[in-house]
């Protein structure tokens, strides 16, 4: 991910706002499946409620980057069947209950990346350009 461009800076800003909201989201899940068991969660999942179209759900492993969409096989599955939406909501709720907040250090780093601007090298050294 390009962490230096304007688009990346905007995304970090939005993420920082979400993480510092009055009711911040949780994003890290503990491995509580038992000794010797490793859980790898790389999926993105969620539900959407639309007043016009009703409910739908999505799940997948897609990464939102130019490289991912042009060079990788990315998958997103969407389903508006009520049973599928209910199942995905149950799975999401179970993971949410096991999750805990991002560390303060990570949140601060995301905020720093959101505020970072391009500066000439001489400005970083504290010396004026010759």
Backbone atoms as SQL, in Angstrom:
CREATE TABLE atoms (id INTEGER PRIMARY KEY, chain TEXT, resi INTEGER, resn TEXT, atom TEXT, x REAL, y REAL, z REAL);
INSERT INTO atoms VALUES
  (1, 'A', 1, 'UNK', 'N', 0.839, -1.179, 0.000),
  (2, 'A', 1, 'UNK', 'CA', 0.000, 0.000, 0.000),
  (3, 'A', 1, 'UNK', 'C', 0.881, 1.239, 0.000),
  (4, 'A', 2, 'UNK', 'N', 0.556, 2.172, -0.851),
  (5, 'A', 2, 'UNK', 'CA', 1.273, 3.434, -0.892),
  (6, 'A', 2, 'UNK', 'C', 0.807, 4.291, 0.277),
  (7, 'A', 3, 'UNK', 'N', 1.699, 4.538, 1.242),
  (8, 'A', 3, 'UNK', 'CA', 1.338, 5.322, 2.422),
  (9, 'A', 3, 'UNK', 'C', 1.743, 6.779, 2.279),
  (10, 'A', 4, 'UNK', 'N', 2.176, 7.181, 1.107),
  (11, 'A', 4, 'UNK', 'CA', 2.680, 8.537, 0.926),
  (12, 'A', 4, 'UNK', 'C', 1.764, 9.428, 0.099),
  (13, 'A', 5, 'UNK', 'N', 0.925, 8.889, -0.741),
  (14, 'A', 5, 'UNK', 'CA', 0.107, 9.699, -1.634),
  (15, 'A', 5, 'UNK', 'C', -1.136, 10.262, -0.967),
  (16, 'A', 6, 'UNK', 'N', -1.790, 11.164, -1.679),
  (17, 'A', 6, 'UNK', 'CA', -2.989, 11.812, -1.162),
  (18, 'A', 6, 'UNK', 'C', -4.133, 10.857, -0.896),
  (19, 'A', 7, 'UNK', 'N', -4.312, 9.864, -1.763),
  (20, 'A', 7, 'UNK', 'CA', -5.388, 8.893, -1.566),
  (21, 'A', 7, 'UNK', 'C', -5.148, 8.100, -0.291),
  (22, 'A', 8, 'UNK', 'N', -3.917, 7.642, -0.088),
  (23, 'A', 8, 'UNK', 'CA', -3.589, 6.893, 1.125),
  (24, 'A', 8, 'UNK', 'C', -3.780, 7.766, 2.356),
  (25, 'A', 9, 'UNK', 'N', -3.369, 9.007, 2.281),
  (26, 'A', 9, 'UNK', 'CA', -3.506, 9.923, 3.412),
  (27, 'A', 9, 'UNK', 'C', -4.989, 10.112, 3.758),
  (28, 'A', 10, 'UNK', 'N', -5.825, 10.230, 2.750),
  (29, 'A', 10, 'UNK', 'CA', -7.268, 10.375, 2.977),
  (30, 'A', 10, 'UNK', 'C', -7.837, 9.130, 3.649),
  (31, 'A', 11, 'UNK', 'N', -7.415, 7.951, 3.198),
  (32, 'A', 11, 'UNK', 'CA', -7.905, 6.702, 3.794),
  (33, 'A', 11, 'UNK', 'C', -7.451, 6.560, 5.237),
  (34, 'A', 12, 'UNK', 'N', -6.189, 6.922, 5.511),
  (35, 'A', 12, 'UNK', 'CA', -5.711, 6.885, 6.898),
  (36, 'A', 12, 'UNK', 'C', -6.507, 7.852, 7.762),
  (37, 'A', 13, 'UNK', 'N', -6.873, 8.989, 7.216),
  (38, 'A', 13, 'UNK', 'CA', -7.651, 9.977, 7.964),
  (39, 'A', 13, 'UNK', 'C', -9.021, 9.421, 8.341),
  (40, 'A', 14, 'UNK', 'N', -9.696, 8.793, 7.386),
  (41, 'A', 14, 'UNK', 'CA', -11.007, 8.194, 7.650),
  (42, 'A', 14, 'UNK', 'C', -10.872, 7.081, 8.681),
  (43, 'A', 15, 'UNK', 'N', -9.872, 6.222, 8.525),
  (44, 'A', 15, 'UNK', 'CA', -9.656, 5.139, 9.484),
  (45, 'A', 15, 'UNK', 'C', -9.381, 5.687, 10.877),
  (46, 'A', 16, 'UNK', 'N', -8.561, 6.728, 10.967),
  (47, 'A', 16, 'UNK', 'CA', -8.247, 7.329, 12.266),
  (48, 'A', 16, 'UNK', 'C', -9.512, 7.898, 12.912),
  (49, 'A', 17, 'UNK', 'N', -10.368, 8.550, 12.128),
  (50, 'A', 17, 'UNK', 'CA', -11.630, 9.069, 12.660),
  (51, 'A', 17, 'UNK', 'C', -12.499, 7.943, 13.209),
  (52, 'A', 18, 'UNK', 'N', -12.573, 6.833, 12.485),
  (53, 'A', 18, 'UNK', 'CA', -13.380, 5.701, 12.951),
  (54, 'A', 18, 'UNK', 'C', -12.814, 5.110, 14.249),
  (55, 'A', 19, 'UNK', 'N', -11.480, 4.994, 14.317),
  (56, 'A', 19, 'UNK', 'CA', -10.858, 4.383, 15.492),
  (57, 'A', 19, 'UNK', 'C', -10.884, 5.273, 16.724),
  (58, 'A', 20, 'UNK', 'N', -11.041, 6.580, 16.535),
  (59, 'A', 20, 'UNK', 'CA', -11.072, 7.496, 17.671),
  (60, 'A', 20, 'UNK', 'C', -12.482, 7.999, 17.957),
  (61, 'A', 21, 'UNK', 'N', -13.487, 7.415, 17.331),
  (62, 'A', 21, 'UNK', 'CA', -14.879, 7.807, 17.568),
  (63, 'A', 21, 'UNK', 'C', -15.265, 7.466, 19.009),
  (64, 'A', 22, 'UNK', 'N', -16.388, 7.996, 19.449),
  (65, 'A', 22, 'UNK', 'CA', -16.820, 7.758, 20.831),
  (66, 'A', 22, 'UNK', 'C', -17.082, 6.275, 21.095),
  (67, 'A', 23, 'UNK', 'N', -17.455, 5.528, 20.076),
  (68, 'A', 23, 'UNK', 'CA', -17.637, 4.080, 20.210),
  (69, 'A', 23, 'UNK', 'C', -16.781, 3.401, 19.150),
  (70, 'A', 24, 'UNK', 'N', -15.455, 3.342, 19.367),
  (71, 'A', 24, 'UNK', 'CA', -14.573, 2.790, 18.339),
  (72, 'A', 24, 'UNK', 'C', -14.832, 1.313, 18.073),
  (73, 'A', 25, 'UNK', 'N', -14.541, 0.917, 16.853),
  (74, 'A', 25, 'UNK', 'CA', -14.698, -0.471, 16.474),
  (75, 'A', 25, 'UNK', 'C', -13.572, -1.326, 17.009),
  (76, 'A', 26, 'UNK', 'N', -13.791, -2.601, 17.001),
  (77, 'A', 26, 'UNK', 'CA', -12.771, -3.549, 17.409),
  (78, 'A', 26, 'UNK', 'C', -12.290, -4.268, 16.160),
  (79, 'A', 27, 'UNK', 'N', -11.003, -4.569, 16.117),
  (80, 'A', 27, 'UNK', 'CA', -10.485, -5.149, 14.891),
  (81, 'A', 27, 'UNK', 'C', -9.576, -6.347, 15.102),
  (82, 'A', 28, 'UNK', 'N', -9.181, -6.613, 16.320),
  (83, 'A', 28, 'UNK', 'CA', -8.242, -7.698, 16.574),
  (84, 'A', 28, 'UNK', 'C', -8.980, -8.804, 17.315),
  (85, 'A', 29, 'UNK', 'N', -8.774, -10.048, 16.871),
  (86, 'A', 29, 'UNK', 'CA', -9.448, -11.191, 17.487),
  (87, 'A', 29, 'UNK', 'C', -8.405, -12.089, 18.116),
  (88, 'A', 30, 'UNK', 'N', -8.631, -12.449, 19.367),
  (89, 'A', 30, 'UNK', 'CA', -7.725, -13.353, 20.067),
  (90, 'A', 30, 'UNK', 'C', -7.900, -14.783, 19.549),
  (91, 'A', 31, 'UNK', 'N', -6.829, -15.557, 19.635),
  (92, 'A', 31, 'UNK', 'CA', -6.887, -16.975, 19.303),
  (93, 'A', 31, 'UNK', 'C', -7.336, -17.720, 20.552),
  (94, 'A', 32, 'UNK', 'N', -8.621, -18.037, 20.616),
  (95, 'A', 32, 'UNK', 'CA', -9.159, -18.726, 21.788),
  (96, 'A', 32, 'UNK', 'C', -9.661, -20.126, 21.440),
  (97, 'A', 33, 'UNK', 'N', -9.186, -20.655, 20.319),
  (98, 'A', 33, 'UNK', 'CA', -9.664, -21.955, 19.865),
  (99, 'A', 33, 'UNK', 'C', -9.014, -23.116, 20.602),
  (100, 'A', 34, 'UNK', 'N', -7.990, -22.855, 21.391),
  (101, 'A', 34, 'UNK', 'CA', -7.356, -23.924, 22.145),
  (102, 'A', 34, 'UNK', 'C', -5.877, -24.016, 21.852),
  (103, 'A', 35, 'UNK', 'N', -5.182, -24.722, 22.713),
  (104, 'A', 35, 'UNK', 'CA', -3.735, -24.862, 22.579),
  (105, 'A', 35, 'UNK', 'C', -3.375, -25.525, 21.264),
  (106, 'A', 36, 'UNK', 'N', -2.383, -24.983, 20.604),
  (107, 'A', 36, 'UNK', 'CA', -1.894, -25.571, 19.369),
  (108, 'A', 36, 'UNK', 'C', -2.721, -25.233, 18.140),
  (109, 'A', 37, 'UNK', 'N', -3.823, -24.558, 18.327),
  (110, 'A', 37, 'UNK', 'CA', -4.687, -24.221, 17.194),
  (111, 'A', 37, 'UNK', 'C', -4.421, -22.782, 16.784),
  (112, 'A', 38, 'UNK', 'N', -4.152, -22.594, 15.520),
  (113, 'A', 38, 'UNK', 'CA', -3.928, -21.239, 15.006),
  (114, 'A', 38, 'UNK', 'C', -5.071, -20.872, 14.065),
  (115, 'A', 39, 'UNK', 'N', -5.621, -19.714, 14.307),
  (116, 'A', 39, 'UNK', 'CA', -6.702, -19.221, 13.458),
  (117, 'A', 39, 'UNK', 'C', -6.136, -18.119, 12.575),
  (118, 'A', 40, 'UNK', 'N', -6.388, -18.212, 11.293),
  (119, 'A', 40, 'UNK', 'CA', -5.974, -17.151, 10.377),
  (120, 'A', 40, 'UNK', 'C', -7.234, -16.574, 9.752),
  (121, 'A', 41, 'UNK', 'N', -7.544, -15.367, 10.137),
  (122, 'A', 41, 'UNK', 'CA', -8.704, -14.690, 9.576),
  (123, 'A', 41, 'UNK', 'C', -8.218, -13.627, 8.608),
  (124, 'A', 42, 'UNK', 'N', -8.497, -13.818, 7.339),
  (125, 'A', 42, 'UNK', 'CA', -8.110, -12.823, 6.345),
  (126, 'A', 42, 'UNK', 'C', -9.334, -12.389, 5.554),
  (127, 'A', 43, 'UNK', 'N', -10.475, -12.686, 6.075),
  (128, 'A', 43, 'UNK', 'CA', -11.691, -12.377, 5.334),
  (129, 'A', 43, 'UNK', 'C', -12.262, -11.034, 5.755),
  (130, 'A', 44, 'UNK', 'N', -13.004, -10.455, 4.870),
  (131, 'A', 44, 'UNK', 'CA', -13.751, -9.246, 5.168),
  (132, 'A', 44, 'UNK', 'C', -15.212, -9.626, 5.040),
  (133, 'A', 45, 'UNK', 'N', -16.001, -9.247, 6.001),
  (134, 'A', 45, 'UNK', 'CA', -17.403, -9.611, 5.942),
  (135, 'A', 45, 'UNK', 'C', -18.244, -8.508, 6.542),
  (136, 'A', 46, 'UNK', 'N', -19.477, -8.469, 6.150),
  (137, 'A', 46, 'UNK', 'CA', -20.368, -7.470, 6.699),
  (138, 'A', 46, 'UNK', 'C', -21.753, -7.580, 6.126),
  (139, 'A', 47, 'UNK', 'N', -22.597, -6.735, 6.611),
  (140, 'A', 47, 'UNK', 'CA', -23.967, -6.679, 6.140),
  (141, 'A', 47, 'UNK', 'C', -24.330, -5.243, 5.819),
  (142, 'A', 48, 'UNK', 'N', -25.233, -5.087, 4.902),
  (143, 'A', 48, 'UNK', 'CA', -25.695, -3.767, 4.506),
  (144, 'A', 48, 'UNK', 'C', -27.216, -3.768, 4.596),
  (145, 'A', 49, 'UNK', 'N', -27.740, -2.759, 5.266),
  (146, 'A', 49, 'UNK', 'CA', -29.186, -2.579, 5.351),
  (147, 'A', 49, 'UNK', 'C', -29.518, -1.311, 4.590),
  (148, 'A', 50, 'UNK', 'N', -30.365, -1.463, 3.573),
  (149, 'A', 50, 'UNK', 'CA', -30.748, -0.352, 2.714),
  (150, 'A', 50, 'UNK', 'C', -32.268, -0.208, 2.787),
  (151, 'A', 51, 'UNK', 'N', -32.734, 0.990, 3.062),
  (152, 'A', 51, 'UNK', 'CA', -34.173, 1.187, 3.222),
  (153, 'A', 51, 'UNK', 'C', -34.944, 0.891, 1.931),
  (154, 'A', 52, 'UNK', 'N', -34.289, 1.010, 0.789),
  (155, 'A', 52, 'UNK', 'CA', -34.967, 0.753, -0.482),
  (156, 'A', 52, 'UNK', 'C', -34.885, -0.714, -0.915),
  (157, 'A', 53, 'UNK', 'N', -33.726, -1.332, -0.708),
  (158, 'A', 53, 'UNK', 'CA', -33.507, -2.686, -1.236),
  (159, 'A', 53, 'UNK', 'C', -33.520, -3.772, -0.181),
  (160, 'A', 54, 'UNK', 'N', -33.556, -3.461, 1.090),
  (161, 'A', 54, 'UNK', 'CA', -33.555, -4.481, 2.124),
  (162, 'A', 54, 'UNK', 'C', -32.158, -4.797, 2.609),
  (163, 'A', 55, 'UNK', 'N', -31.928, -6.045, 2.986),
  (164, 'A', 55, 'UNK', 'CA', -30.641, -6.455, 3.553),
  (165, 'A', 55, 'UNK', 'C', -29.855, -7.299, 2.565),
  (166, 'A', 56, 'UNK', 'N', -28.538, -7.191, 2.662),
  (167, 'A', 56, 'UNK', 'CA', -27.654, -8.060, 1.894),
  (168, 'A', 56, 'UNK', 'C', -26.403, -8.296, 2.727),
  (169, 'A', 57, 'UNK', 'N', -25.636, -9.284, 2.363),
  (170, 'A', 57, 'UNK', 'CA', -24.407, -9.592, 3.081),
  (171, 'A', 57, 'UNK', 'C', -23.287, -9.801, 2.081),
  (172, 'A', 58, 'UNK', 'N', -22.058, -9.630, 2.567),
  (173, 'A', 58, 'UNK', 'CA', -20.902, -9.880, 1.701),
  (174, 'A', 58, 'UNK', 'C', -19.797, -10.507, 2.527),
  (175, 'A', 59, 'UNK', 'N', -18.982, -11.277, 1.853),
  (176, 'A', 59, 'UNK', 'CA', -17.826, -11.910, 2.476),
  (177, 'A', 59, 'UNK', 'C', -16.796, -12.122, 1.380),
  (178, 'A', 60, 'UNK', 'N', -15.535, -11.999, 1.727),
  (179, 'A', 60, 'UNK', 'CA', -14.502, -12.208, 0.733),
  (180, 'A', 60, 'UNK', 'C', -13.132, -11.921, 1.282),
  (181, 'A', 61, 'UNK', 'N', -12.150, -11.977, 0.404),
  (182, 'A', 61, 'UNK', 'CA', -10.767, -11.748, 0.806),
  (183, 'A', 61, 'UNK', 'C', -10.125, -10.643, -0.020),
  (184, 'A', 62, 'UNK', 'N', -10.937, -9.861, -0.706),
  (185, 'A', 62, 'UNK', 'CA', -10.409, -8.850, -1.615),
  (186, 'A', 62, 'UNK', 'C', -9.669, -7.747, -0.876),
  (187, 'A', 63, 'UNK', 'N', -8.539, -7.368, -1.437),
  (188, 'A', 63, 'UNK', 'CA', -7.778, -6.221, -0.959),
  (189, 'A', 63, 'UNK', 'C', -8.059, -5.066, -1.903),
  (190, 'A', 64, 'UNK', 'N', -8.185, -3.864, -1.350),
  (191, 'A', 64, 'UNK', 'CA', -8.495, -2.694, -2.159),
  (192, 'A', 64, 'UNK', 'C', -7.209, -1.967, -2.535),
  (193, 'A', 65, 'UNK', 'N', -6.556, -2.471, -3.554),
  (194, 'A', 65, 'UNK', 'CA', -5.343, -1.839, -4.060),
  (195, 'A', 65, 'UNK', 'C', -5.262, -2.098, -5.566),
  (196, 'A', 66, 'UNK', 'N', -4.531, -1.243, -6.248),
  (197, 'A', 66, 'UNK', 'CA', -4.382, -1.418, -7.695),
  (198, 'A', 66, 'UNK', 'C', -3.743, -2.771, -8.007),
  (199, 'A', 67, 'UNK', 'N', -2.719, -3.140, -7.244),
  (200, 'A', 67, 'UNK', 'CA', -2.053, -4.420, -7.473),
  (201, 'A', 67, 'UNK', 'C', -3.022, -5.586, -7.282),
  (202, 'A', 68, 'UNK', 'N', -3.831, -5.520, -6.228),
  (203, 'A', 68, 'UNK', 'CA', -4.764, -6.619, -5.964),
  (204, 'A', 68, 'UNK', 'C', -5.757, -6.799, -7.105),
  (205, 'A', 69, 'UNK', 'N', -6.319, -5.699, -7.592),
  (206, 'A', 69, 'UNK', 'CA', -7.339, -5.794, -8.631),
  (207, 'A', 69, 'UNK', 'C', -6.764, -6.098, -10.005),
  (208, 'A', 70, 'UNK', 'N', -5.466, -5.860, -10.236),
  (209, 'A', 70, 'UNK', 'CA', -4.899, -6.117, -11.552),
  (210, 'A', 70, 'UNK', 'C', -4.051, -7.379, -11.619),
  (211, 'A', 71, 'UNK', 'N', -3.523, -7.868, -10.484),
  (212, 'A', 71, 'UNK', 'CA', -2.598, -8.997, -10.535),
  (213, 'A', 71, 'UNK', 'C', -3.047, -10.203, -9.710),
  (214, 'A', 72, 'UNK', 'N', -3.943, -10.002, -8.756),
  (215, 'A', 72, 'UNK', 'CA', -4.363, -11.085, -7.870),
  (216, 'A', 72, 'UNK', 'C', -5.744, -11.593, -8.260),
  (217, 'A', 73, 'UNK', 'N', -6.062, -12.772, -7.736),
  (218, 'A', 73, 'UNK', 'CA', -7.423, -13.275, -7.848),
  (219, 'A', 73, 'UNK', 'C', -8.134, -12.857, -6.570),
  (220, 'A', 74, 'UNK', 'N', -9.026, -11.887, -6.670),
  (221, 'A', 74, 'UNK', 'CA', -9.736, -11.364, -5.511),
  (222, 'A', 74, 'UNK', 'C', -11.182, -11.830, -5.565),
  (223, 'A', 75, 'UNK', 'N', -11.719, -12.175, -4.413),
  (224, 'A', 75, 'UNK', 'CA', -13.057, -12.741, -4.359),
  (225, 'A', 75, 'UNK', 'C', -13.924, -11.982, -3.363),
  (226, 'A', 76, 'UNK', 'N', -15.108, -11.604, -3.789),
  (227, 'A', 76, 'UNK', 'CA', -16.132, -11.046, -2.910),
  (228, 'A', 76, 'UNK', 'C', -17.443, -11.724, -3.277),
  (229, 'A', 77, 'UNK', 'N', -18.104, -12.289, -2.273),
  (230, 'A', 77, 'UNK', 'CA', -19.373, -12.970, -2.476),
  (231, 'A', 77, 'UNK', 'C', -20.458, -12.128, -1.824),
  (232, 'A', 78, 'UNK', 'N', -21.521, -11.841, -2.550),
  (233, 'A', 78, 'UNK', 'CA', -22.638, -11.065, -2.035),
  (234, 'A', 78, 'UNK', 'C', -23.896, -11.901, -2.152),
  (235, 'A', 79, 'UNK', 'N', -24.720, -11.860, -1.102),
  (236, 'A', 79, 'UNK', 'CA', -25.923, -12.684, -1.079),
  (237, 'A', 79, 'UNK', 'C', -27.003, -11.960, -0.295),
  (238, 'A', 80, 'UNK', 'N', -28.189, -11.823, -0.878),
  (239, 'A', 80, 'UNK', 'CA', -29.277, -11.159, -0.174),
  (240, 'A', 80, 'UNK', 'C', -30.337, -12.137, 0.341),
  (241, 'A', 81, 'UNK', 'N', -30.042, -13.444, 0.259),
  (242, 'A', 81, 'UNK', 'CA', -30.954, -14.434, 0.819),
  (243, 'A', 81, 'UNK', 'C', -31.037, -14.224, 2.336),
  (244, 'A', 82, 'UNK', 'N', -32.233, -14.134, 2.914),
  (245, 'A', 82, 'UNK', 'CA', -32.358, -13.877, 4.355),
  (246, 'A', 82, 'UNK', 'C', -31.587, -14.861, 5.233),
  (247, 'A', 83, 'UNK', 'N', -31.559, -16.139, 4.868),
  (248, 'A', 83, 'UNK', 'CA', -30.807, -17.117, 5.657),
  (249, 'A', 83, 'UNK', 'C', -29.312, -16.817, 5.627),
  (250, 'A', 84, 'UNK', 'N', -28.809, -16.411, 4.465),
  (251, 'A', 84, 'UNK', 'CA', -27.388, -16.066, 4.344),
  (252, 'A', 84, 'UNK', 'C', -27.051, -14.824, 5.145),
  (253, 'A', 85, 'UNK', 'N', -27.913, -13.820, 5.068),
  (254, 'A', 85, 'UNK', 'CA', -27.691, -12.586, 5.817),
  (255, 'A', 85, 'UNK', 'C', -27.693, -12.878, 7.317),
  (256, 'A', 86, 'UNK', 'N', -28.643, -13.684, 7.781),
  (257, 'A', 86, 'UNK', 'CA', -28.708, -14.038, 9.209),
  (258, 'A', 86, 'UNK', 'C', -27.472, -14.814, 9.638),
  (259, 'A', 87, 'UNK', 'N', -27.032, -15.781, 8.809),
  (260, 'A', 87, 'UNK', 'CA', -25.850, -16.578, 9.153),
  (261, 'A', 87, 'UNK', 'C', -24.618, -15.693, 9.265),
  (262, 'A', 88, 'UNK', 'N', -24.435, -14.808, 8.293),
  (263, 'A', 88, 'UNK', 'CA', -23.264, -13.947, 8.325),
  (264, 'A', 88, 'UNK', 'C', -23.312, -12.995, 9.519),
  (265, 'A', 89, 'UNK', 'N', -24.493, -12.513, 9.878),
  (266, 'A', 89, 'UNK', 'CA', -24.619, -11.640, 11.045),
  (267, 'A', 89, 'UNK', 'C', -24.251, -12.395, 12.316),
  (268, 'A', 90, 'UNK', 'N', -24.670, -13.656, 12.429),
  (269, 'A', 90, 'UNK', 'CA', -24.308, -14.474, 13.596),
  (270, 'A', 90, 'UNK', 'C', -22.792, -14.679, 13.670),
  (271, 'A', 91, 'UNK', 'N', -22.167, -14.977, 12.535),
  (272, 'A', 91, 'UNK', 'CA', -20.712, -15.156, 12.498),
  (273, 'A', 91, 'UNK', 'C', -19.996, -13.857, 12.879),
  (274, 'A', 92, 'UNK', 'N', -20.454, -12.744, 12.339),
  (275, 'A', 92, 'UNK', 'CA', -19.857, -11.451, 12.645),
  (276, 'A', 92, 'UNK', 'C', -19.991, -11.135, 14.135),
  (277, 'A', 93, 'UNK', 'N', -21.171, -11.344, 14.689),
  (278, 'A', 93, 'UNK', 'CA', -21.397, -11.067, 16.113),
  (279, 'A', 93, 'UNK', 'C', -20.496, -11.926, 16.995),
  (280, 'A', 94, 'UNK', 'N', -20.305, -13.191, 16.632),
  (281, 'A', 94, 'UNK', 'CA', -19.440, -14.082, 17.426),
  (282, 'A', 94, 'UNK', 'C', -17.994, -13.586, 17.397),
  (283, 'A', 95, 'UNK', 'N', -17.503, -13.159, 16.243),
  (284, 'A', 95, 'UNK', 'CA', -16.141, -12.615, 16.154),
  (285, 'A', 95, 'UNK', 'C', -16.036, -11.292, 16.907),
  (286, 'A', 96, 'UNK', 'N', -17.048, -10.458, 16.791),
  (287, 'A', 96, 'UNK', 'CA', -17.044, -9.147, 17.448),
  (288, 'A', 96, 'UNK', 'C', -16.927, -9.306, 18.963),
  (289, 'A', 97, 'UNK', 'N', -17.601, -10.294, 19.509),
  (290, 'A', 97, 'UNK', 'CA', -17.548, -10.528, 20.963),
  (291, 'A', 97, 'UNK', 'C', -16.161, -10.948, 21.419),
  (292, 'A', 98, 'UNK', 'N', -15.375, -11.572, 20.559),
  (293, 'A', 98, 'UNK', 'CA', -14.022, -12.022, 20.914),
  (294, 'A', 98, 'UNK', 'C', -12.965, -10.972, 20.609),
  (295, 'A', 99, 'UNK', 'N', -13.339, -9.904, 19.952),
  (296, 'A', 99, 'UNK', 'CA', -12.372, -8.896, 19.506),
  (297, 'A', 99, 'UNK', 'C', -12.067, -7.888, 20.606),
  (298, 'A', 100, 'UNK', 'N', -10.971, -7.184, 20.440),
  (299, 'A', 100, 'UNK', 'CA', -10.607, -6.113, 21.366),
  (300, 'A', 100, 'UNK', 'C', -10.055, -4.945, 20.560),
  (301, 'A', 101, 'UNK', 'N', -10.010, -3.759, 21.175),
  (302, 'A', 101, 'UNK', 'CA', -9.632, -2.549, 20.419),
  (303, 'A', 101, 'UNK', 'C', -8.189, -2.587, 19.924),
  (304, 'A', 102, 'UNK', 'N', -7.932, -1.788, 18.903),
  (305, 'A', 102, 'UNK', 'CA', -6.581, -1.582, 18.403),
  (306, 'A', 102, 'UNK', 'C', -5.746, -0.975, 19.525),
  (307, 'A', 103, 'UNK', 'N', -4.453, -1.217, 19.515),
  (308, 'A', 103, 'UNK', 'CA', -3.578, -0.616, 20.521),
  (309, 'A', 103, 'UNK', 'C', -3.480, 0.888, 20.290),
  (310, 'A', 104, 'UNK', 'N', -3.257, 1.634, 21.369),
  (311, 'A', 104, 'UNK', 'CA', -3.129, 3.087, 21.276),
  (312, 'A', 104, 'UNK', 'C', -1.987, 3.478, 20.346),
  (313, 'A', 105, 'UNK', 'N', -0.894, 2.712, 20.373),
  (314, 'A', 105, 'UNK', 'CA', 0.251, 2.997, 19.510),
  (315, 'A', 105, 'UNK', 'C', -0.147, 2.941, 18.035),
  (316, 'A', 106, 'UNK', 'N', -0.863, 1.900, 17.649),
  (317, 'A', 106, 'UNK', 'CA', -1.276, 1.740, 16.255),
  (318, 'A', 106, 'UNK', 'C', -2.203, 2.887, 15.845),
  (319, 'A', 107, 'UNK', 'N', -3.152, 3.245, 16.724),
  (320, 'A', 107, 'UNK', 'CA', -4.077, 4.337, 16.413),
  (321, 'A', 107, 'UNK', 'C', -3.306, 5.647, 16.212),
  (322, 'A', 108, 'UNK', 'N', -2.308, 5.895, 17.063),
  (323, 'A', 108, 'UNK', 'CA', -1.497, 7.110, 16.919),
  (324, 'A', 108, 'UNK', 'C', -0.705, 7.091, 15.609),
  (325, 'A', 109, 'UNK', 'N', -0.170, 5.950, 15.238),
  (326, 'A', 109, 'UNK', 'CA', 0.577, 5.843, 13.983),
  (327, 'A', 109, 'UNK', 'C', -0.326, 6.118, 12.782),
  (328, 'A', 110, 'UNK', 'N', -1.539, 5.607, 12.818),
  (329, 'A', 110, 'UNK', 'CA', -2.488, 5.850, 11.731),
  (330, 'A', 110, 'UNK', 'C', -2.799, 7.338, 11.650),
  (331, 'A', 111, 'UNK', 'N', -2.975, 7.990, 12.805),
  (332, 'A', 111, 'UNK', 'CA', -3.198, 9.436, 12.820),
  (333, 'A', 111, 'UNK', 'C', -2.008, 10.202, 12.273),
  (334, 'A', 112, 'UNK', 'N', -0.798, 9.750, 12.602),
  (335, 'A', 112, 'UNK', 'CA', 0.416, 10.400, 12.100),
  (336, 'A', 112, 'UNK', 'C', 0.482, 10.286, 10.580),
  (337, 'A', 113, 'UNK', 'N', 0.172, 9.110, 10.053),
  (338, 'A', 113, 'UNK', 'CA', 0.187, 8.925, 8.604),
  (339, 'A', 113, 'UNK', 'C', -0.891, 9.763, 7.921),
  (340, 'A', 114, 'UNK', 'N', -2.017, 9.958, 8.600),
  (341, 'A', 114, 'UNK', 'CA', -3.097, 10.768, 8.031),
  (342, 'A', 114, 'UNK', 'C', -2.717, 12.238, 7.950),
  (343, 'A', 115, 'UNK', 'N', -1.887, 12.709, 8.870),
  (344, 'A', 115, 'UNK', 'CA', -1.510, 14.128, 8.908),
  (345, 'A', 115, 'UNK', 'C', -0.222, 14.435, 8.164),
  (346, 'A', 116, 'UNK', 'N', 0.513, 13.412, 7.799),
  (347, 'A', 116, 'UNK', 'CA', 1.821, 13.621, 7.184),
  (348, 'A', 116, 'UNK', 'C', 1.676, 14.263, 5.807),
  (349, 'A', 117, 'UNK', 'N', 2.503, 15.235, 5.551),
  (350, 'A', 117, 'UNK', 'CA', 2.501, 15.893, 4.249),
  (351, 'A', 117, 'UNK', 'C', 3.857, 15.764, 3.593),
  (352, 'A', 118, 'UNK', 'N', 3.910, 16.066, 2.336),
  (353, 'A', 118, 'UNK', 'CA', 5.187, 16.035, 1.616),
  (354, 'A', 118, 'UNK', 'C', 5.990, 17.275, 1.987),
  (355, 'A', 119, 'UNK', 'N', 7.242, 17.070, 2.395),
  (356, 'A', 119, 'UNK', 'CA', 8.134, 18.184, 2.724),
  (357, 'A', 119, 'UNK', 'C', 9.470, 17.927, 2.059),
  (358, 'A', 120, 'UNK', 'N', 10.154, 18.992, 1.631),
  (359, 'A', 120, 'UNK', 'CA', 11.470, 18.794, 1.017),
  (360, 'A', 120, 'UNK', 'C', 12.466, 18.258, 2.044),
  (361, 'A', 121, 'UNK', 'N', 13.480, 17.570, 1.568),
  (362, 'A', 121, 'UNK', 'CA', 14.481, 16.960, 2.446),
  (363, 'A', 121, 'UNK', 'C', 15.129, 17.973, 3.387),
  (364, 'A', 122, 'UNK', 'N', 15.408, 19.206, 2.887),
  (365, 'A', 122, 'UNK', 'CA', 16.065, 20.183, 3.746),
  (366, 'A', 122, 'UNK', 'C', 15.182, 20.571, 4.923),
  (367, 'A', 123, 'UNK', 'N', 13.848, 20.507, 4.757),
  (368, 'A', 123, 'UNK', 'CA', 12.941, 20.855, 5.853),
  (369, 'A', 123, 'UNK', 'C', 12.999, 19.805, 6.954),
  (370, 'A', 124, 'UNK', 'N', 13.223, 18.561, 6.566),
  (371, 'A', 124, 'UNK', 'CA', 13.344, 17.493, 7.563),
  (372, 'A', 124, 'UNK', 'C', 14.592, 17.657, 8.399),
  (373, 'A', 125, 'UNK', 'N', 15.659, 18.181, 7.811),
  (374, 'A', 125, 'UNK', 'CA', 16.916, 18.371, 8.523),
  (375, 'A', 125, 'UNK', 'C', 16.930, 19.674, 9.313),
  (376, 'A', 126, 'UNK', 'N', 15.916, 20.525, 9.116),
  (377, 'A', 126, 'UNK', 'CA', 15.851, 21.790, 9.838),
  (378, 'A', 126, 'UNK', 'C', 16.753, 22.866, 9.275),
  (379, 'A', 127, 'UNK', 'N', 17.216, 22.672, 8.055),
  (380, 'A', 127, 'UNK', 'CA', 18.114, 23.635, 7.428),
  (381, 'A', 127, 'UNK', 'C', 17.450, 24.209, 6.175),
  (382, 'A', 128, 'UNK', 'N', 17.609, 25.494, 5.942),
  (383, 'A', 128, 'UNK', 'CA', 17.050, 26.074, 4.716),
  (384, 'A', 128, 'UNK', 'C', 17.810, 25.597, 3.486),
  (385, 'A', 129, 'UNK', 'N', 17.121, 25.619, 2.358),
  (386, 'A', 129, 'UNK', 'CA', 17.766, 25.228, 1.098),
  (387, 'A', 129, 'UNK', 'C', 18.856, 26.239, 0.753),
  (388, 'A', 130, 'UNK', 'N', 19.942, 25.766, 0.178),
  (389, 'A', 130, 'UNK', 'CA', 21.063, 26.644, -0.190),
  (390, 'A', 130, 'UNK', 'C', 20.754, 27.457, -1.411);
